[in-house]
Amino acid sequence: MNRKNLTAAVLAGLAGVAGIAGTAQAVNMNPDGLGQVLIYPYYTANDGNTTLLSVVNTTEEAKAVKVRFLEGFNSREVLDFNLYLSMEDVWVAAIATPEVCAGDCVPTLYIPDTSCTVPYLYGDSIAAGEDMGVQPFLSLAYAGAFNDGGPEGIGRAAEGHFEMIEMGTLTGAAATAVTHDNSDGGTGMPANCTALVEAWTDYVGTPQTGIQGLWFDEAEAKDECTPFPDDPADVEYAGCQADSFTVRNSGGLFGGAAVVNPTNGTMFSYDAQALQGFDDTADGIHFIPGTIFPSLNSGSVKTSWVFFGVPQNRAVDLDFEETGDAVASVFMHENIMNEYTTEDDLNAGTEWIVTFPTKNFYADEDRMVAVGLDEEVCTGTGDDEVCVVVARDPFTELYGAADSSGDSECEIVELKTWDREEDTFVPDQPGGIRPPVVSPSLPGGCNPELEVCETTVFQLCNEVNVLRFGDRSVFGTPEIEEDSLLLSVSDEFDNGWGRLTFADRYLVSLDGTALVGLPVTGFAAYQFENEFLNGGDVKANYGGLFRHKGTVRGTAPQPR
């Protein structure tokens, strides 16, 4: 591989932003919030929380969208389906449990909306007397035969992140079917959701009239498609696409989510991160429901635009072998930073959500194989050759990997904190201020009880990680089968700011430019409890959410 340093790559490829001007389309993070792909970094249904969510189609075109919810340990799917939006449509839903619980209730999607879904998520629920669509989350992708080494209980599905991927613009009969009837005396309902369900139905015998069965038949006819393998992640699903009534993605989606706790009187809301330039396939990427496709590796565009901040202040176009790498590149950060407060006078608590939205492409062996991204290391020769799948850069360890002692091997990161007067956790005398302690800490890492630590080194093992400063809970992350997404940070300061550093990891483009760090997103959430107003029965609690800040750096690639 041609390994050039970042400066050389920039000078060779750019004159100002000329490099971008010459690129037809590239994956990029749209700061204005509109895109073909939406990434929502967190949801939870734990501890009485409900996550409200929405997606908005701002265009005058109907759209097919894949909706996918991924649990927080290893990004295994707990629910996905096809959503069909009319022009200028809004779809809303909520994630909650039927009752307040800690790790043992079934998280459920509630849909007080009428936009078409396939499978149709409203009919059975309405027939059962519900006033909305009701669909429980499922543990099938990580339990039983598909266990990945993590917890197998349904409580694992109650916390994670989700994504929405535009599959194409609908035309003709399909666009008509999803359009809401807003005429005088109209129902306000989509014209014919049943037609879309039937278009994805495997009919026995002669197909019905109209578009019934058409999409299924088109998918099944492709040589690379096997519609019903045992595993929804099977690579034989990868070609199961329909072409009729679907054209190129047009983007224009935006969305957001809010974690609401009625008992505590708090709400934490955020905007979804929007990716543009993901796919420019003429017929879109309209996949059969019930599979892991389309994934974030299914787009056709393998170039990204990455903004390097101080000191370069340049947007650079980078080419990769895979779309998934292009997507990961726009999330790459060497550092992320945010504030925290744990002041007792405010009953304050802070939790950081640290999410790796593309980690399953790099650290989940089964998913890497499913999307054709697995890498092997082989030892021996001939009949004695042994090959094993390894984590892909920039990640260093597979999910669930263990060292020779049986301890988990995860991503080693550094945390450094400061108070509001620039003081750090570096003691100047025995018995002085100690650095923060993170549990579980890295075996053999700096032990603040025994030595002076400039930074605290610890491990992030999961796709979603919850860092709690102090001892007050914000989101109520539970322990599930003796495992948890939660890391507790014991801090000597009441407030300040911190920095997570993801050093010695590299995502390398085709020209040798290496982005330093990991693909990461998330936010800090602060909660303040003031009990009750004027001795009444209304809680005066408050909350705030702030997106992580970060630094992006490129360098020549380094050996692993």
Number of C-alpha atoms within 10 A of each C-alpha: 9 11 17 16 16 20 14 13 20 21 11 10 18 18 11 13 14 13 18 19 12 11 13 9 19 26 30 23 24 13 10 9 18 22 27 23 28 26 20 24 25 29 29 27 34 28 22 20 27 22 23 21 22 16 21 19 22 17 15 11 21 26 29 27 27 27 19 21 24 26 29 29 24 26 26 26 24 23 23 23 20 26 23 30 28 26 20 16 21 18 20 18 19 21 25 26 25 12 13 14 17 17 23 18 20 22 27 21 22 23 20 15 15 20 22 28 23 22 20 17 19 22 13 14 15 13 9 9 8 13 14 18 19 22 17 18 23 19 23 18 21 25 16 10 9 14 13 19 12 19 20 19 17 22 25 30 35 30 25 29 23 23 21 27 29 30 33 31 26 28 16 10 15 24 23 17 22 30 24 21 16 12 8 7 7 9 11 13 16 20 18 18 22 17 18 26 21 20 23 23 19 16 15 8 6 7 15 13 8 11 18 20 22 23 26 23 20 18 23 21 16 13 10 15 19 17 24 13 13 7 17 20 22 20 21 18 27 24 21 27 28 24 17 17 17 23 20 18 28 21 26 20 28 25 24 19 22 22 22 21 19 11 10 18 14 21 21 20 18 19 18 25 22 24 25 23 26 30 26 18 15 12 19 24 32 29 27 28 23 18 22 26 29 27 20 23 22 18 24 18 24 22 27 30 24 23 18 16 13 10 7 11 9 16 19 20 26 27 21 20 13 19 24 24 25 28 31 23 32 20 20 26 24 22 23 23 20 19 23 25 24 25 15 12 9 13 15 25 23 27 29 26 22 23 24 24 28 22 26 19 28 24 28 24 21 19 22 22 16 21 23 14 16 20 16 12 10 10 11 9 8 7 6 8 9 12 12 11 17 20 23 21 19 25 20 19 21 23 25 18 16 13 9 7 6 8 11 18 19 22 19 19 19 16 22 20 28 19 18 13 8 9 11 21 23 19 16 10 8 10 8 11 17 24 29 25 23 20 14 13 19 20 12 8 12 19 17 19 11 9 12 19 19 18 22 23 23 23 19 22 21 26 25 30 24 24 20 26 27 22 14 18 17 24 25 17 22 21 15 18 14 8 12 20 22 22 22 20 21 16 20 16 23 15 20 18 17 17 19 21 22 23 15 17 21 26 24 26 24 14 17 22 25 25 27 27 28 27 24 26 24 24 21 22 25 22 26 23 19 14 15 12 11 9 8 9 9 12 17 16 18 16 18 14 19 16 17 19 15 19 17 20 20 22 19 19 23 12 6 9
